[in-house]
Amino acid sequence: MVFTDTHAHLDDPVFDPDRDAVIEAALAVGVRVMINVGYRRDGWERSSALAGRHPAIKSMLGVHPQHAEEYDDETARELALALARSGAVALGEIGLDYFRGGPDPAIQRRAFRSQLELALALRLPVVVHQRAAEDDLVRDLSALQDLPRLVLHSFDGSARLARFALDRGAVLGIGGLATRPSSDPLRAVLRDVPASAVVLETDAPYLTPAGVRRRRNEPANVPAIATSLAPLWGLSADALAERTTATAAAVFGLGILPHDVLPEA
């Protein structure tokens, strides 16, 4: 099986003692590409440098909604330069988060819309973070005539949001959250989403999947996520790995993953 972890935070300090071993463990179980997130200005260089050191790691760069107050015209210019210099495969994670407080919604929405426009200009896909902000997310996306390709990260939205996303050619990022016993409503939504519109992710070191004892999540847990969720679509873990990897390759422009020829998306 060949997997892609489309969302991880491998530059997090929790991985400082054994980062290379964590990456090797993922490769050993078939995770051929890991997309690392630089979610604020002071993390862009770390994420880009990590991708530069490890061929299996790609980067995405952006300003997370919880840091939207840091986003201004100068930050936008620096982000555009960082994306171009680093060869990042996406702009993200960006979006709206009203669950944890943080910046005023108006500030978050301005930063979100500006970064969507930047992604369009740079022809990059966007990875979207959304918590407790579904109505504003739909409103802001609906207001734009053109959208970049979207990935709704750690999808935990309603059937309405899933339909809205699919109608706009978006894909849903799913991971450990969807495997948990409390996530029956989410799994009910995902059953009506084509497997070809899904990509797998860990959000490591967060959102450890059900059944994994170690609290720190890692990219090596992607196969466990696939095994847990494949029955939602009546698929084997192998088949889900194949479909989600092909979708990830198409969305993020990965081409042929290291050592593996992908099926066409």
Residue pairs with C-beta under 8 A, 6 or more apart in sequence:
1 30
1 223
1 226
1 237
1 238
1 241
1 242
2 30
2 32
2 241
2 242
2 245
2 257
2 260
2 262
3 29
3 30
3 31
3 32
3 200
3 222
3 223
3 226
3 241
3 244
3 245
4 31
4 32
4 33
4 34
4 35
4 199
4 200
4 222
4 244
4 245
4 248
4 249
4 254
4 257
5 26
5 31
5 33
5 34
5 35
5 200
5 201
5 202
5 204
5 219
5 222
6 35
6 127
6 151
6 173
6 199
6 200
6 201
6 248
6 252
7 35
7 37
7 93
7 127
7 153
7 154
7 173
7 175
7 201
7 202
7 203
8 34
8 35
8 36
8 37
8 201
8 202
8 203
8 204
8 219
9 36
9 37
9 39
9 203
9 204
9 205
9 206
10 19
10 22
10 23
10 34
10 36
10 50
10 57
10 204
10 219
11 36
11 38
11 43
11 46
11 47
11 50
12 204
12 205
14 205
14 216
15 22
15 205
22 218
22 219
22 220
23 34
23 54
23 56
23 57
23 219
25 218
25 219
25 220
26 34
26 56
26 218
26 219
26 220
26 222
27 56
28 220
29 220
29 222
29 223
30 223
30 241
31 56
31 219
31 220
31 222
31 223
32 56
32 245
32 257
32 258
32 259
32 260
33 56
33 57
33 58
33 248
33 254
33 257
33 258
34 56
34 57
34 58
34 219
35 57
35 58
35 59
35 60
35 89
35 90
35 252
36 47
36 50
36 51
36 57
36 58
36 59
36 60
37 47
37 59
37 60
37 62
37 92
37 93
37 127
38 44
38 45
38 46
38 47
38 48
38 59
38 60
38 61
38 62
38 82
38 88
39 62
39 63
39 64
39 67
39 92
39 93
40 63
40 64
40 67
40 70
41 63
41 67
41 70
41 75
41 78
41 79
44 61
44 79
44 82
44 86
45 82
47 59
47 60
47 61
47 86
48 59
48 61
48 82
48 85
48 86
48 88
50 57
50 59
51 57
51 58
51 59
51 86
51 87
51 88
52 86
55 258
56 258
58 88
58 89
58 252
58 254
59 86
59 87
59 88
59 89
60 88
60 89
60 90
60 91
60 92
60 93
60 127
61 79
61 82
61 83
61 86
61 88
61 91
61 92
62 79
62 91
62 92
62 93
62 94
62 115
62 126
62 127
63 70
63 71
63 75
63 79
63 94
63 111
63 115
64 93
64 94
64 95
64 97
64 129
65 94
65 95
65 96
65 97
65 102
65 103
65 108
65 111
65 112
65 129
66 97
66 100
66 102
66 103
67 103
68 102
68 103
68 107
68 108
68 110
68 111
68 112
69 103
69 107
71 110
71 111
71 114
71 115
76 114
76 115
76 118
79 91
79 115
79 118
80 118
80 121
80 122
82 88
83 91
83 122
83 124
84 122
88 124
89 124
89 125
89 252
89 253
89 254
90 124
90 125
90 126
90 127
90 151
90 252
91 115
91 118
91 119
91 122
91 124
91 125
91 126
91 127
91 148
92 126
92 127
92 128
92 129
92 151
92 153
93 127
93 128
93 129
93 153
94 111
94 112
94 115
94 116
94 126
94 127
94 128
94 129
95 108
95 112
95 128
95 129
95 130
95 133
95 137
95 153
96 105
96 108
96 109
96 112
96 129
96 130
96 131
96 133
96 136
96 137
96 140
97 108
97 129
97 130
97 131
97 132
97 133
98 105
98 108
98 131
98 132
98 133
98 136
99 131
99 132
99 133
100 131
102 108
105 133
105 136
108 133
109 136
109 140
112 140
113 140
113 144
115 126
116 126
116 140
116 141
116 144
116 147
116 148
119 125
119 126
119 148
120 146
120 147
120 148
123 148
124 148
125 148
125 149
125 150
125 151
125 251
125 252
125 253
126 148
126 149
126 150
126 151
127 150
127 151
127 153
127 173
128 137
128 150
128 151
128 152
128 153
129 153
129 154
130 137
130 152
130 153
130 157
130 161
131 156
134 157
134 158
134 160
134 161
137 161
138 160
138 161
138 164
141 147
141 150
141 164
141 168
147 168
149 169
149 170
149 251
150 165
150 168
150 169
150 170
150 171
151 170
151 171
151 172
151 173
151 199
151 251
152 161
152 165
152 170
152 171
152 172
152 173
153 173
153 201
153 203
154 173
154 174
154 175
154 177
154 201
154 203
154 207
155 162
155 172
155 173
155 174
155 178
155 186
155 190
156 177
156 183
156 186
157 165
157 189
158 189
159 189
159 192
162 172
162 189
162 190
162 192
162 193
165 171
165 172
166 193
166 194
166 197
170 197
171 197
171 198
171 199
171 247
171 251
172 190
172 193
172 197
172 198
172 199
173 198
173 199
173 200
173 201
174 190
174 198
174 199
174 200
174 201
174 225
174 229
175 200
175 201
175 202
175 203
175 207
175 209
175 225
176 202
176 203
176 207
176 208
176 209
176 210
176 212
176 217
176 221
176 225
177 183
177 186
177 207
178 186
178 187
178 190
178 225
178 228
178 229
179 209
179 210
179 211
179 224
179 225
179 228
179 229
180 209
180 210
181 210
187 229
187 232
190 198
190 229
190 232
191 232
191 233
194 233
195 233
195 235
195 239
195 240
195 243
195 244
196 243
196 246
196 247
196 265
197 247
198 243
198 244
198 247
199 244
199 247
199 248
199 251
200 222
200 225
200 226
200 240
200 241
200 244
200 248
201 222
202 217
202 218
202 219
202 221
202 222
202 225
203 217
204 216
204 217
204 218
204 219
204 221
205 216
205 217
205 218
206 217
207 217
208 214
208 215
208 216
208 217
208 221
209 217
209 221
209 224
209 225
209 228
210 228
211 224
211 228
212 221
212 224
223 237
223 241
226 237
226 240
226 241
226 244
227 237
229 240
230 236
230 237
230 239
230 240
233 240
235 243
242 263
245 257
245 262
246 262
246 263
246 264
246 265
247 265
248 254
249 255
249 256
249 257
249 262
249 265
250 265
256 262
